């Protein structure tokens, strides 16, 4: 893994999307799951997980009814039922519950900001209510994996002890955790989906934040699989018979501006200037075609791209002109402090990429200061309220993010969705954008949702609350022994079909 430390193993992994990819979904499952095994030539969709179906209460458009899968057992042998679902929701949202886990709650609240209340209807059925109508609420629930109440009680109601012997319902179970070193997963032979019992007996997860260290581990045979190999090593790996897996997926590597009081980035011209200053093709070259240029939140081929009034290309002269209009020039540069990480989930090669971007921005009139944090520190900074010392008084944060569905449009950009209740780190607010997202929440026609999101995207591109830099292709390198991997177009992956030759 590209992570600098292990994800937590209590069922709501830390360390961002990569933590969920490896220490989340394989072990702990949500009510609504990403469908990672089918139609891998298209963006992954969501569907039944631990809930087989759901519908909106005909008398209340904020209340959803979920029908639970029967006969599912946790790894400890206890039964999955409505009580387990309620127990987990209390774990995330009820600070007075004995099983409340503060760190997991912070992650859950930022990922599912619509959550309002819940209740058990019967052993097979639960109801969950949102604060307002939210057609994409089921997609948000893909971010809530569920852990075993019985196992928590068996270890004395202690999450630290649970983390060393956790229990979920997934196709793999955790058999060993060596702090800061490795997590070992073993096949769950009793997995409820008998068609997808893993072919592998074991997976060992090792954090290796340095790309060259990962490369050496792969070449030496220490590991069989690395996330994000060094781009300049890819031709040599291919020549040596390694498999390079790449597939476009819903992911963007941006800068997110802070709209704090007095910031120069309150001026749209300054934000647009930053977007015109970036040599995205240079980044594509640097990363050996493992990324593609971004001119918006979603790529131009996406149905939600729309027809923005501006197209961001590498245009330093236009960037300088915009800064001049905003009152900046050679004698008055725009200060820009950016937080990034040394490695981490979806971060690619952040230090090298930021060095090129820093050069681009400085050439047109910015004065860029890059502050490199450990990945866990960056994630913590991303969840802090404006004014928190942990935000380091930054003007922007470089945090790679996904856009698998409508839920993320609300999560990253909605005006009320600021930390700690949501993930709009910059505190950007646009009434027209928010009104469109409100309409999306009440719309169940997919074509109409696409039309509304396209209109919202046109606003995003014009207003430029982010610097839209690149979309990545999820690069990874596999040894010749690894067979059966068919990557999904998703931040997450299915490991049940993999086998070793």
N, C-alpha and C positions, 0 to 999 in steps of 0.2 A: 504494500500500500504506500501511497505518497505521504501518509500522515506522519507527524513527528511523535505521536504517542498512540496508544491503543484507544479505540472508542470505548465508552462505558458499556457494560454488559448486563444492565438491568432491564433492558427491553425498550428503552428510548435512547439510542446511542448518541453520544456526543460526536464531535469531529465532522459535522455536516453530512452532506449527501454520501460521501464515501464511507463514513461510519455506518450509515443506514444500509448502504449497499452490501457491506460485508458482515457487520455485527448486528444488523437489524432484521431485514426481511428473511434471510435464510433460517432464522431461529424463531423470531416473533412475527406473528401475522396480524394484519388489521382486518376490520370488518369489510372494507372495500379494498381490493387489491389491484395493482397494476398487472395487466395481462402480458406477461413477458415471454410466453412460450409460443404465441401464435402471431402471424402477420408481422414478422420481424422486419419486413421490407417497408413497413409503415410505422409512423409514430405510435408508441404503445398507448393503448386505451385502458380505462379502468373497468372493473367488473366485479363479480362475486368473489369474496374472500371468505372470512368467517361468517359473513352474512350472505345468504343465497339470493336475497332479493330485498327491495325496499320501495316504499312509496310515500307520498306526502299525505298527511291526514286531510281528508276532503273538507274538514271543518276548520283547518288551521294551516295556512300555507307556510308557516315557520316550523311545523312539527313533522318530523320524519319517522316512519315506522320501519324498523329493521327486523327481518326474519332470519333467525340464526341457524347456522349449519348444525345438524344433529350428529351425534356420535363422535365428535371430535374430542380428543384428549390432549392434555398438556404432556410434556415430556415426563413429568413426575407421576403420570397415571391418573391425575384428577380430571374431572369432566369440565369441558368448556360449556358454559351456559350463560343465561342473562345475568346472573349474579356476578359472574366473572367480568362481564362487560361493565356493569355499574361500578364494581370495585375499581377497575382501571380508570374509569372517568373520574371517580372520586380521588384517586391517586394523583391525577393531573390537576384537578380544578378545586378540590375542597381542602383548604389549608388546615382544617380541623380534623380531617380524617387520619386515623392512626397510620395508614399506609401512604400518606402524602409524601412525595419525593420532590423537593424543591428544584433540584437541577433538571429533572425530567419535566416538571411543570413549566419551567421557563421555555423549554423547547416546544412543548405541546401548545402553549398559549400563543406563541409567535407563529406556529404553523397552522393552527385552526382558530383564528380569531372570531369566527362566527358562533362558537359554542356558547349556549345560554343555559340549558338545563337538560335533564334526562330523567327517565323513570323506567322501571321494569313493568311490563304489561303482564307477562307470564314467563315461564322458564325458557320459552323459545322466542320471545319477542321483547324488544326494547324500543322506547321512543326517545328521540333526541331532538331538542328544539334549538333553533338559531335565533339570534337577536333580530334579524330581519329576513325577508325571503332571500334564499340563496340557492339557485338552481344547481350550482356547482359544489354544494356542500358534500355530497358523496365523494367527490374527488379529493376534497380536503382530508377526509377520513383515511385515505391511503397513508397519511403521515402519523397515524396513531396505532402502532403495533401493541399487542396485548400480552401481558405477562401473567403468570400463574399465581392466584391468591393462595392456593394451598401450599405451594413451595415457599412463598414469602412467610407464611405462618410456621412452616416446618423449620425454618432457619431462625426462628425467634423474632420475626417482625423486624429484621435488620437488613436494609438494602445493601450494605457493605458485604454481608455474608451471602446474600442472594446473588450478588455479582460474581461470586466464585463458583456458584453451582446454580445457575439460572435455569428457568424452565419456560418455554413457549410452546407453540403448537406446530412450528415449521418443520421443513424436511431435514434440517440439520439441528443438532443440539450441541451446546458448548460443553466440552469435557475437561478443558483445562484453560486457566488464565494465568499467565506468568507476567506479573506487573511490568509494564513498559517494554515488554519483549515480544509476547506472542499470545494469540488466542487459537485454540485448537477446536475445530468443529468435527463432529462425527455424524455419520448417517443416522437418521431416525428411521429404523426399519418398520415402525408402526405408523408412519405418516398416514394421515386420513385419506390422502389422494394416492391410492395405490398405483396409479399409472405414472406417478412422478416421485416415487421413492428414489433417492439419489443413486447414481451409478458409482460415485466415489465413496470410499470408506471414510476418508478424512480430508479435511482442508486445514492447513496451518496458515494463519494470517500474521504477517510481520510488518511493523511500521518501518519504512525506510524513506526519510524525507529527501535525501539527496539522490538526484537522478543518476549520477554516475555510480553511486553505490548500488543502486538497483540494477544497473546494467552489469556491473561486475558479478553480482549475486546470480543473475540469470546466466551469464556466460560460464560461470564456474560450476553451475548445476546446483547451487545452494537453494535456488527457487526455480519453479517452472513457469512463473507468470509474474509480470511486473506491470503495474499501471504507469502510464506516461514514461516511456523510455526516452533518453536524450534524443532529440530530433536528428542530430547529425550522425547518430549511430544506426538509424533505421536502414539505410542502404546496406551496411555491413551485416546487420542482423538478417535481412532478407537473403543476402548472398550465402549466409551460413545456414540457411534452412529454417530459421525461426519464423513463426507466423506473426505478422503485424496486423492486428485487428483494428480497423477504423470504420466508423459509421456515424454519419451526422445524427445528432439527437438534439432535443430542445434544451439548449444551454447557451449562455452568453457570459463572456468575460469582460466586464465593464468597469468604469469608475462611477461611483454614485456620489453626487454632489450633496454637500450639507447646505441647507437653506437657513442657517443660523443668522441671527440678527447682525447686520453690518457686513455680511459676506459679499465679496465681489460677484459671487455666483448667483445672487439674487437678480442680476442683470442677464437676461436671456442672450444678449449678444456675446457675453463672455463665455457662456456655456456652449453656444454654437461655435465660437472661435476654437474652443478646445477640441470639438468634434472635427473641425476642418484641419486641425494641426497634425492629426495622427496619420502616419504612414502605415496603413494597414497591410498593404502589399509587402512592405518591408518585414512586418511581423510574420506574414505567411511564409516568406522566404526563410526567416530566422528559424521558424518552427517546422520547416521542411514539409509544408502542405498538410500539416495535421490540424490546421485551423482554416477558416474562411473569413473574409472581411465582413464586419457588421455595419450596417447603415441604419439600424434601428433595433428595437428590442427583439423582434423576430426577423428572420431572413426574408429577402424579397420573394422567394418562392412560397412562403407561408400564406395560407388563405387569409390570415388576419393582418397582413402587411398593409393593405389599403393603397392609397395614392398620396403619400406625404408630399407636402409642398417644397420640401428641401431634401436633397440627396447628399449625404456626407461622403466626400471623397478627400483625398490628400490635396489640399489647396492652401498652402501656407500664406499666399498673398491675400486670400479672402479672410483667413484667420487674423492676419495683421490689421486688415481694414476694419473688421468688426471690433477688434480691441481698440483701435483708434477712435471709432465712433463712441465707444463706451468710456473714453477718456484715459486710455492707457497707451503707453509707448515706450521707447527705449529708456526714458528717464523715469518711468513709472510702470514697473512690471507688476503683473498680477501674482500675488503670493498664493501658492497652492501646496498645502501639506497633505500628502496622501498616505494612508495606512495600507500596507499590503502584508503578505506573509512570505516566509522563506520556502514554503511548500504547502501542500494541503489539498483537500477535496476539490477537484475541478480547477485548481489554481494553475495548472500547467507548469511553466517555468517562470514564476512571477518575478524573480529578481532580474533576470536577463530581459524579460519583456518590459519591465518598468524602466530599466536603464535606457532602452530605445525610446520609450514614450517620453521620458524626462527630457531627452535630447530634442525630440520633436517639439515639445511644448516650450522649452526654453528658447528655441530658435525663433519663435513667433512673438514672444513677449511675456511668457510666464516665468516665474521663479519657483521651480518645483523642488520640494523637499520630500524625499521618499523615506518613510519610516517602516522598517521591516520588523514584523512581530512573528512570534511562534503562532502556528495555525490556531491553536486553542485560544490564544489571546485575541486574535483577530475576530474569531467567532463571538467571543465575549464582548468585544468592542461593538460588534454589529448589533447586539441586542440591548445596548445601553440607551437610556433616555438622553435627550439633548441636555448638555450641561454636565454630564457625568465625566469625572476625571479619566475614566477608562476609555473614553473616545479620543483622548490625547489632543483635544482641541483641533481635530483634523478638519480640513476643508472637503475631503473626499475619502472614500474607502474603496479599495479594489477587492471586491468580493464576488466570486463567480456564482451565478444563480441560474435556475432553470425556469422553463415556461411550458410545462407539459399540458396545461389546460387553463381555463378561465380563472381558477382559484388563485394562480400566481399573479395575475393582473391586479387583483385586489390586494394580495399579500404584499407586493413590492411597492405599489404606487398609490393606493387609496388614501385619501387625505386624513381619515380618522385612524388609520391603521399604523400608528407610530409606536415605537417601543414604549413600554414593555408589552403592550397588547398585540403588536403586529411587527412587521418587518420593513416598514417605510423608513429606513434609516435616515434619509435626508430630510424628512419632514416636508416633502414637496406636497403641495395641494393645488389642484385645479378643479374648479367647480364643474366645468363642462365634462372633464374626464370622469369625475366621481358620479355625475348624473348618468353617464353611459354605463358605468359598472353597476349602478343601482338597477338599470334596465336589464342588464345581463342576468342579475340575480333573480329577476322575475320572468325570465324567458327560457322556455324549454325546447324551442325549435332550434336545432343546431345551425341551420343556415342563417337564421336571424341573429344568433349569438355571434357567428363569424362576421356578419355585417357590422354589428355594434362594436366588436373588438377592432375591426379595421378602422372604424372612425376614431376609436380610442387611440389606436396606434399612430394615426396621423397627428394627433395632439402630442403624443410622446415625442415623436421625431421633431416636430416644430419647436416644442418647449425645451427639449433636451435636458431633462433632469439628470440624465446620465451621460457619460461619454460612451457611446456604443463602439466597442473596439473589435472583438472577434468572437465568432462562434467556433467551438472546438469540435473535433470529430472523435472524441473519446478514445485516444490511442492507447494501445496496450501491446505488449510483446509476449508471446507464448512459445515455449519450447516445442520441439517436434513431437514430444510425448503426449501433449494435451490434445485431445480429440473431442468432437461433439459440441464445441462452443458455437452457438449461433447468437451473436449479440443483438439484443433488443435496442430499438431506438428510444432509449430511456436512460435516466440517471442510474437506474437499478438494473440488475441482471439476474437471470436464472442460472443456477449452477447445477441443477439436478440432472441435466442431460450430459454433463461432461464426464469423460472417462480417460484413463491413462493407458497409453499403449505400452 
